[in-house]
Amino acid sequence: MDDYTDKLKSRVVASGADLVGVADAEPLRQLKLNPPSLLEPFCRAISIGVKLPIAVFEQISDRPTPLYAAVYQTANRILDEISFRTAGILQDDGFYSLPIPASQVLDKKNWYGAISHKAVGRMAGLGWQGKSLLLVNPRYGPRIRLVTVLTNAQLQIDGPIKNRCGKCTLCRDACPVGAIKGVGTKGNYKSRGKAIYLSRCAEKLAGEFSQLPNVGAPICGICIKACPFGQETPDSNKPEEHS
C-alpha cells in the first residue's frame, strides 16, 4: 500500500491541501468520540491541513478581527471540500471512508466534536501538541486548520514528531484570560485540564468574542499570533507530505 498511499497524498495535495498524513486508528480509540462507535469500521485516519495567511494574525491585538473570522470560515469550507473529495477517491478505489467536518461542535457544553482533529494530526505526524493544546506544525506553527477522513484502507502510517516547544511560554503569556498553564508534554496531555483552564477560554470566546461585530464565531487567534513557529514566510512554497 506504500505506492497507493503516496499517490493518494499527492491527490489530496492537488486538491488544495498543504499538509497530509496518516494515523493508525487504534490509539485514537482512547479519545472521546461521538458516537463512541465512530472508529469501529476504520483502521486509518487521514489528517489534512491548510495553512492560514500569516498577515491575518498580524491584524490581531487583543481580540479576533472580522478578517480573521472570514479566513477561519473559508479555511473550514476548503477543508470540508477536500475531505469530501478524498473520501470520494477512496470510495471509488473500493475503500470505506468517512469525512469528518472541520469545525463541528457536537457537545457545546464540553466543546467536543466527533473526533479531535488535533489529536489525529499529532498521530499523523503533522505537528506536536503545543502548550495551548493547538497542533504546532514545524513549518506553519499553529497557523493551520485541520480536517479528518476515516478509512479502512491499509495506508502507510506516519508517526508523531518531537515536541519542540521547549521552555517557551509565549502563548501562555499572551492569553488575555490566563487560560494556558504553560505546562509542556513530550507526547500528548492526558486531559485538556492538564494544559489549560478550558472554562476561561470557552467563556471568553463564546461569551465575548463570538458576539463581536462581523465575527460571529468562538475564535480568538491571540495565542496563535504569539507562537514563534510559522511567523516567517518559508523560502519554499512546496506542499509538505509526510510519509
C-alpha positions in Angstrom: 0.0 0.0 0.0 3.0 2.3 0.1 2.6 3.3 -3.6 -1.1 3.8 -3.1 -0.5 6.0 0.0 1.9 8.2 -1.9 -0.5 8.6 -4.8 -3.4 9.4 -2.5 -1.4 12.0 -0.7 -0.4 13.6 -4.0 -4.1 13.8 -5.0 -5.0 15.3 -1.6 -2.3 18.0 -2.1 -3.6 18.6 -5.7 -7.0 19.2 -4.2 -5.6 22.2 -2.2 -4.1 20.7 1.0 -0.8 22.0 2.4 -0.3 19.1 4.8 -1.4 15.4 4.8 -0.5 12.5 7.0 -1.9 9.1 8.0 -2.6 8.0 11.6 -3.2 4.5 12.9 -6.8 4.5 14.2 -6.1 2.1 17.1 -4.6 4.6 19.5 -7.3 7.1 18.6 -10.0 4.8 20.1 -9.0 6.1 23.5 -10.2 9.6 22.6 -13.7 10.9 23.4 -15.7 10.0 20.2 -19.1 11.0 19.1 -20.6 8.5 18.6 -18.5 6.2 20.7 -18.5 3.6 17.9 -17.2 6.1 15.3 -13.9 4.3 14.6 -15.3 0.7 14.6 -15.2 0.3 10.8 -11.9 2.1 10.3 -8.2 1.3 10.7 -6.7 4.6 9.5 -7.4 8.3 10.0 -6.1 10.8 7.4 -5.2 14.2 8.7 -5.4 17.1 6.2 -4.3 20.6 6.8 -4.3 24.0 5.1 -2.1 26.9 6.2 -3.6 30.3 7.1 -2.2 33.6 5.9 0.4 34.9 8.3 -0.7 38.5 7.7 -4.2 37.9 9.1 -2.8 37.3 12.6 -0.7 40.4 12.5 -4.0 42.4 12.4 -5.0 40.9 15.8 -4.2 42.7 19.0 -6.5 41.9 21.9 -9.4 40.3 20.1 -10.2 38.4 16.8 -10.9 40.6 13.8 -13.6 40.2 11.1 -10.8 39.4 8.6 -9.7 36.5 10.8 -13.3 35.3 11.1 -13.6 35.3 7.3 -10.3 33.5 6.8 -11.3 30.9 9.5 -14.6 30.2 7.8 -13.0 30.0 4.4 -10.4 27.5 5.6 -13.1 25.3 7.1 -15.1 25.3 3.9 -12.0 24.4 1.8 -11.1 21.6 4.2 -14.6 20.2 4.1 -14.4 20.2 0.3 -11.0 18.5 0.3 -12.1 15.8 2.8 -15.3 15.2 0.8 -13.2 14.7 -2.4 -10.7 12.5 -0.6 -13.5 10.3 0.8 -14.8 10.0 -2.8 -11.5 9.0 -4.2 -11.1 6.3 -1.6 -14.6 5.0 -2.2 -14.0 4.9 -6.0 -10.9 2.8 -5.2 -13.0 0.3 -3.2 -12.5 1.6 0.3 -15.0 2.6 3.0 -14.4 6.2 4.1 -16.0 9.0 6.1 -15.1 12.7 6.1 -15.4 14.4 9.5 -16.4 18.2 9.3 -13.6 20.6 10.0 -15.4 22.7 12.6 -18.5 21.0 14.0 -19.2 21.1 17.7 -21.5 18.3 18.8 -21.1 18.8 22.6 -21.4 22.5 23.1 -21.1 22.2 26.9 -17.7 20.5 26.8 -16.6 21.6 23.4 -16.2 18.3 21.6 -16.7 17.3 18.0 -16.9 13.8 16.5 -13.1 13.4 17.0 -10.2 15.7 17.8 -8.6 16.8 14.6 -5.6 18.0 16.6 -5.1 14.5 18.1 -5.4 12.9 14.7 -2.9 15.4 13.3 -0.4 14.7 16.0 -0.6 11.0 15.4 -0.3 11.6 11.7 3.0 13.5 12.1 1.7 16.9 11.1 2.9 18.5 14.3 3.1 18.3 18.1 0.7 19.4 20.8 1.6 22.8 22.0 1.1 24.3 25.4 -2.1 26.0 24.1 -3.4 22.5 23.1 -3.2 23.6 19.4 -1.3 21.5 16.9 2.0 23.2 16.1 3.5 22.4 12.7 7.2 22.9 12.4 6.8 24.9 9.2 3.5 26.8 9.7 3.2 26.7 13.5 -0.4 26.7 14.8 -1.4 28.9 11.8 -3.3 25.9 10.2 -6.7 24.4 10.2 -7.3 20.6 10.1 -9.9 18.0 8.9 -10.0 14.2 9.2 -11.0 11.4 6.8 -11.6 8.0 8.3 -11.0 4.9 6.1 -10.5 1.2 6.1 -7.7 1.4 3.5 -4.5 -0.1 4.9 -2.5 3.1 4.2 1.1 3.5 5.3 1.2 5.1 8.8 3.1 8.2 9.7 4.3 8.7 13.3 4.2 11.5 15.8 7.1 14.0 15.7 9.2 15.5 18.6 7.7 18.3 20.6 9.8 21.5 20.0 8.1 24.0 22.4 10.8 23.6 25.0 10.7 26.2 27.7 8.8 28.7 25.5 5.7 30.2 27.2 4.8 33.0 24.7 1.3 31.6 24.2 0.7 31.4 27.9 2.0 35.0 28.3 -0.3 36.3 25.5 -3.5 34.7 26.6 -5.9 37.5 27.8 -7.6 35.3 30.4 -4.7 33.3 31.6 -6.2 30.1 30.3 -2.9 28.5 29.3 -1.0 26.9 32.2 2.4 26.7 30.3 2.8 23.0 31.1 4.7 21.1 28.4 4.3 17.5 27.3 6.6 15.1 25.3 3.6 13.3 23.8 0.0 14.4 24.5 -1.8 15.7 27.5 -3.9 13.0 29.3 -6.7 15.6 29.7 -7.2 19.1 28.5 -7.2 20.3 32.1 -3.5 19.4 32.3 -2.7 22.2 29.9 -5.4 24.8 30.0 -8.3 26.2 32.1 -10.9 25.4 29.4 -13.7 27.3 31.1 -11.7 30.5 31.0 -11.0 30.1 27.3 -14.6 29.0 26.4 -16.2 31.8 28.3 -14.1 34.4 26.6 -14.6 33.0 23.1 -18.3 32.1 23.3 -19.4 34.8 25.7 -17.5 37.8 24.3 -15.5 37.2 21.1 -18.3 35.5 19.2 -20.5 38.5 19.9 -18.2 41.0 18.3 -19.5 42.7 15.1 -18.7 40.7 12.0 -17.0 37.9 13.9 -19.9 35.6 14.9 -17.7 32.6 15.9 -16.0 31.5 19.1 -12.5 32.2 17.9 -9.5 34.2 19.3 -6.2 33.9 17.5 -4.1 35.7 20.1 -2.1 32.6 21.2 -1.7 31.6 17.6 -0.1 35.0 16.8 2.3 34.7 19.7 3.8 31.4 18.6 7.2 31.8 17.0 6.8 28.8 14.8 5.4 29.8 11.4 5.8 33.6 11.9 8.0 34.0 8.9 7.2 33.1 5.3 9.2 29.9 4.4 11.5 30.0 1.4 9.8 27.1 -0.2 6.2 27.0 -1.2 6.2 23.3 -1.9 3.4 21.5 0.0 4.5 19.2 2.7 3.7 15.5 2.6 4.5 13.0 5.4 5.5 9.5 4.5 
